[in-house]
Amino acid sequence: MYWYFGDSLVNDLPKSSVEAYASDNQKLSTFLQKLQGTKIVIMEPEFNKDAIIDDPNLSSRLTTAISSAIDTVKSQVEDTYFSLCMTDTGNRSATEAYDCEYEVCALGDRPEWDKTETIYTALADKLDFLSFQQMLAPFSRDPANPGTWNEPNPITYTTEELGVDYFAQRMVNFTTYLNEKYNKPVFLPYIGIGTVTWDDINTNENVDDGEVDLYGWELTLVDIYRQLSEAQTELLNAGMFGYAPMTLFDNPQHDIVDGVKGYQYFLQNEYHLGIMKSGAVD
């Protein structure tokens, strides 16, 4: 997973950043040369940030940078396959349909998925397969008003708003969409499902001690993976060759670097994304 630009894609891509990326591409090549066997490189998960997708100039510059990166690595490393991974940012509501082009938006959001078309089409000849990722949690920062680094504005979601009961079918529909549109196999490189729920007991719109339930969504997580297991044949027939959880174990230091916490989009759920508990604490 080559997540070089990461969250910086919410900003401009200055020449200095693109040049630094090119330098890092060489480091990646040097590393991959040491590995035997087939290598899979999934480029820039979450590349479809609004700032990139909504700006043709930035889309073009990112496409050029990624195209050059693939050329650099492929020219130096044998048996390497490349993909570019998008986030499923579409509406998931089980009760809304508006213009999703499905019976309900929980089944898919084609207009939102279409926003990656320019970049995927431009890179189609260099991508061996396509990828998309899934991350869900019953509460997170409010995407419309996330707040500051240290003072987030949290928002809660119901299972209906997140379309949980339709999760596997949405994966089938998304895979079918990508496979038919670009004639490429599809991989789902990471599925992160937060299991901590929050009840704003004192209605102060802050996540306070005593308001989170570390076990609140565990049965929901079980149901989602049960759906995926039962849909494996359908997913395969739609064009998907694999999916992977993020992660096996809860990681109590998931976003901590040099003792400092990271951005924490999913707040306390950043420590509870695994499919096995680890005693992770915030």
C-alpha positions, 0 to 999 in steps of 0.5 A: 500500500503506497500511500505517499500523498495521503491526506495532503491530497486535500491541498494543492500539489506543488512542484516540490511535492511532485519532485519529492514523490519522484524521489520516493518512487526510486526508494520504492523500486530499490525496496521491491528489488529485494523481494522475490516473487510477485509484488502487488503495489496499490497506489495512493488509497483514497486518491479521490479526495474532493480537492483532486476529483473536483479540480481538473488541473489537480487531477491531471497533475496527480495522474501524471505523477502516478503514471511516472511512478508506475513507469519508474518501478516497472522499468526496474522491478519484474513481476510487479502489478499496479492498482490505484485505490479509491474510497467509496465516498457515496451516499449509503442510505437505506432509505434514500434514492435521489440520483444514486441510480440504484433502488436505494443508495445503500446499494451504490452511488454511481454518480459519485463513483463516476467522479474517478473516471478521468483518472482511471481512464487516463491510467487504464493501460498502466493499471493491472487491476482496480481497487476500492476500500471500505471504512465505516464506523457508527461515529466519526468526525463530521465530514461537513464540519470536522473541527480542529485537530484536537477539538473534533466535531463528532457525528453519529450514524444509524445502521440505516444511514450507513446501509449496513444490511446492504453492505455485501450487495454494495460490494458486488455492485461496486465491483460489477461497476468497475469491472464492466466500465474498465474491463479490469479485475478488482481487489478490495484491499482494506475493510475497516469497521469501527466497533465503538459506539457513542451516546451523547448522554449529556448532549454537549456534542463531545465524546466524554468518558462514560459515553462510549461502548467498546462493544457497541457494534461488535455484532454489526461487524460480525454481520458484515463479515458474514454477508461478505462470506456468503457473497464470495461466489457472487463477488468472484463472478462480478470480477473481485479476486480478493478482499482483506480486513483492516486489520486482524487485531485492534492496534492501540497505537494505530495512529501514534507517531513519536508519541503523538496522536494522528488526525483520528477521523474515526476518533476512538474507533481508530483503536478498534478497527480489527476483527480481534480485540487486543485490549486497545486503549485510547 
